[in-house]
Amino acid sequence: MTTFNIEDYLRPDIYEMEEYTPIEPLEVLSARLGLPPERIIKLDGNENPYGPSPQALAALADYGRYHIYPDPEHALLREAIQDYIGVDKAHIMFGNGSDELIDLIMRLVLGPGDAIINCPPTFGMYSFDAVICGAEVVRVPRRADFSLDVEEIRQRALDRPTIRPRLRLDHLTKKLLFVNSPNNPDGSLTSREDVLQLLELPLVVVIDEAYAEFSGTSVADLVPEHPNLIVLRTFSKWAGLAGLRIGYGIFPLDIIRHLWKIKQPYNVNVAAQAAALASLEHLDYLRANVQRIVTERERLYAELVQFDFLHPYPSHSNFILCRVLGRDARQLKLSLEREGILIRYFNKPGLRDCIRISAGKPDQTEVLIQALREVV
Ligand SMILES: Cc1ncc(COP(=O)(O)O)c(C=O)c1O
């Protein structure tokens, strides 16, 4: 056999792509810091510090059919979620986390020559998945206060053809717009009025509401009336099931019927389905925890704003973004890490010298604030 060169076989754009750096797993981090996992205060992943409901844990322990494949249509769950969300189950599909649905939507819509409109700073998976689909990313940055620039989005959606970044004159078809509300990492909301304006554009508009339970607002009810609106939700945050991977989307009927064709049949495992179902059957416990997290977010904001080297942004979510003033934000993150407190550090356009802190339990806030005082 002549020399086998893998480069000749792989997609050139993937071959050239930079590798993705995942967040360090807790066990690895605990070994590196020399701290047991229970000593680590994890405020870097916007997870729910209270975890799943006792009923979800009991459902996992009692479930007796782990040797049988899951229901590909998630019938019981779709029945249960229609009451929770107030939209008929015909519009609803579950995914292996809402991450899977972001990827699935893109695979349904995008190909070479197509583009998404992305509004950074925002959740990283939109541009990541678009690039894997071989599509382009048209950036319409948010304003300094993180609000959406609706007028600029309109301009960019309507101006076609355009020039590709590599200066090849081409017809780039903008097909999908991703808007995260409340937005990760700053926690700002996009108003219903702005969403309605965006729906006038010739685009499929995806509103990612991963954190909606912490803001108490949603546009899911608009989906049945709008053929170009998709709303994504998840059980990772409010229901404490991030590790089980289960999210869902609310889709127009003319989109969902095509999505069903391309979904992997067993995308959501039986454990995730059982835990999500039990969560929906016992909402009081989870809603009380959401309220605790919202209260803690407000208390955390009130504490953070007292530090003259921090500028926290008001948040409708379960985290707070802070600009670090006159200090090295990365050093601050590393100093907290040495104390076993994990936060997120950003240093990219729109997020220079920024840290993001998830709202934890009250005692975790105490330890964090004490550590910040000691850093001073
Ligand atoms: C805005 C946003 N969307 C989606 C997700 C992913 O949700 P899931 O765990 O359901 O894949 C996250 C997770 O952090 C997120 O911040």
The ligand as an SDF file (V2000), in Angstrom:
LIG
                    3D

 16 16  0  0  0  0  0  0  0  0999 V2000
  -27.4500   29.2000   26.5130 C   0  0  0  0  0  0  0  0  0  0  0  0
  -27.3000   27.7440   26.6600 C   0  0  0  0  0  0  0  0  0  0  0  0
  -27.9540   26.9260   25.8320 N   0  0  0  0  0  0  0  0  0  0  0  0
  -27.8350   25.5980   25.9320 C   0  0  0  0  0  0  0  0  0  0  0  0
  -27.0270   25.0460   26.9020 C   0  0  0  0  0  0  0  0  0  0  0  0
  -26.8660   23.5660   26.9220 C   0  0  0  0  0  0  0  0  0  0  0  0
  -27.9370   22.9820   27.5320 O   0  0  0  0  0  0  0  0  0  0  0  0
  -28.0170   21.4080   27.6260 P   0  0  0  0  0  0  0  0  0  0  0  0
  -27.3450   21.0140   28.9040 O   0  0  0  0  0  0  0  0  0  0  0  0
  -29.4900   21.1390   27.6290 O   0  0  0  0  0  0  0  0  0  0  0  0
  -27.3430   20.8450   26.4150 O   0  0  0  0  0  0  0  0  0  0  0  0
  -26.3360   25.8490   27.7940 C   0  0  0  0  0  0  0  0  0  0  0  0
  -25.4690   25.2380   28.8100 C   0  0  0  0  0  0  0  0  0  0  0  0
  -24.7110   25.8480   29.4990 O   0  0  0  0  0  0  0  0  0  0  0  0
  -26.4630   27.2370   27.6680 C   0  0  0  0  0  0  0  0  0  0  0  0
  -25.7980   28.0710   28.4670 O   0  0  0  0  0  0  0  0  0  0  0  0
  1  2  1  0
  2  3  1  0
  2 15  2  0
  3  4  2  0
  4  5  1  0
  5  6  1  0
  5 12  2  0
  6  7  1  0
  7  8  1  0
  8  9  2  0
  8 10  1  0
  8 11  1  0
 12 13  1  0
 12 15  1  0
 13 14  2  0
 15 16  1  0
M  END
$$$$
